[in-house]
């Protein structure tokens, strides 16, 4: 079998850019996760404070964070039930931080 041709791609510059961007991207995601956590605590309805105190941002992997509450009734507060109106706290926190998250990515890639 005859070799037709070979293409070599030098990724040195791309590797350098990736190495520089990765920690900045990781920090940007972490900052946004903590900002959403803070705002969700502010927006959470407070009766005894258990819901508010249970909200936390947790790092799951390098670029993955979960912001969640730790009480059984959190989902009912967020979405409501047939007996109770919704009192959203997580979605408003996400919405509040969305623009800053997008703008942060734009800044990172400039």
QUIUR-V675920 format. One record per residue. N is the residue number from 0. SS is DSSP state (@ for helix, = for strand, . for the rest). PHI is phi in degrees with one decimal (none if undefined). NEAR is the number of other C-alpha atoms within 8 Angstrom. Layout:
N | SS | PHI | NEAR
N | SS | PHI | NEAR
//
This chain:
0 | . | none | 2
1 | . | -94.8 | 3
2 | . | -79.5 | 5
3 | . | -80.3 | 4
4 | . | -174.7 | 4
5 | . | -136.5 | 5
6 | . | -115.3 | 4
7 | . | -116.9 | 4
8 | . | -119.6 | 4
9 | . | -89.0 | 5
10 | . | -102.7 | 6
11 | @ | -56.4 | 6
12 | @ | -66.8 | 7
13 | @ | -61.6 | 7
14 | @ | -62.2 | 8
15 | @ | -66.6 | 8
16 | @ | -62.0 | 8
17 | @ | -61.0 | 8
18 | @ | -62.8 | 8
19 | @ | -76.7 | 8
20 | @ | -78.0 | 9
21 | @ | -55.1 | 8
22 | @ | -65.6 | 8
23 | @ | -68.5 | 9
24 | @ | -64.8 | 11
25 | @ | -60.6 | 10
26 | @ | -67.1 | 8
27 | @ | -64.1 | 10
28 | @ | -65.0 | 12
29 | @ | -61.9 | 10
30 | @ | -59.9 | 8
31 | @ | -63.3 | 10
32 | @ | -59.6 | 12
33 | @ | -69.8 | 9
34 | @ | -65.9 | 9
35 | @ | -64.6 | 14
36 | @ | -57.2 | 13
37 | @ | -60.0 | 8
38 | @ | -68.6 | 9
39 | @ | -62.3 | 14
40 | @ | -65.3 | 11
41 | @ | -68.1 | 8
42 | @ | -79.6 | 11
43 | . | -65.2 | 12
44 | . | -66.2 | 9
45 | . | -120.1 | 8
46 | . | -115.0 | 5
47 | . | -114.4 | 5
48 | . | 92.6 | 7
49 | @ | -64.7 | 9
50 | @ | -61.6 | 14
51 | @ | -57.4 | 13
52 | @ | -69.8 | 7
53 | @ | -84.5 | 9
54 | . | -74.8 | 13
55 | = | -153.0 | 8
56 | = | -94.3 | 11
57 | = | -127.5 | 7
58 | = | -78.9 | 9
59 | = | -100.3 | 8
60 | = | -159.0 | 6
61 | . | -48.8 | 6
62 | . | -119.1 | 8
63 | = | -128.1 | 8
64 | = | -125.1 | 12
65 | = | -114.9 | 9
66 | = | -114.1 | 11
67 | = | -145.7 | 7
68 | . | -99.0 | 10
69 | . | -116.6 | 8
70 | . | -118.5 | 8
71 | . | -64.3 | 5
72 | . | -94.0 | 6
73 | @ | -57.6 | 10
74 | @ | -64.2 | 8
75 | @ | -71.1 | 9
76 | @ | -66.6 | 12
77 | @ | -65.7 | 12
78 | @ | -105.2 | 10
79 | . | 82.4 | 12
80 | . | -136.7 | 8
81 | . | -70.0 | 5
82 | . | -102.4 | 5
83 | . | -143.1 | 6
84 | . | -71.6 | 9
85 | . | -69.5 | 10
86 | . | -129.3 | 10
87 | . | -60.0 | 11
88 | . | -134.1 | 13
89 | @ | -76.8 | 11
90 | @ | -61.3 | 8
91 | @ | -60.9 | 10
92 | @ | -66.4 | 13
93 | @ | -64.2 | 9
94 | @ | -61.9 | 8
95 | @ | -62.6 | 8
96 | @ | -96.3 | 11
97 | @ | -59.4 | 8
98 | @ | -60.9 | 8
99 | @ | -63.7 | 7
100 | @ | -64.8 | 11
101 | @ | -64.3 | 8
102 | @ | -62.4 | 8
103 | @ | -62.0 | 9
104 | @ | -66.3 | 9
105 | @ | -60.3 | 8
106 | @ | -61.7 | 7
107 | @ | -63.0 | 9
108 | . | -95.0 | 5
109 | . | -76.0 | 4
//
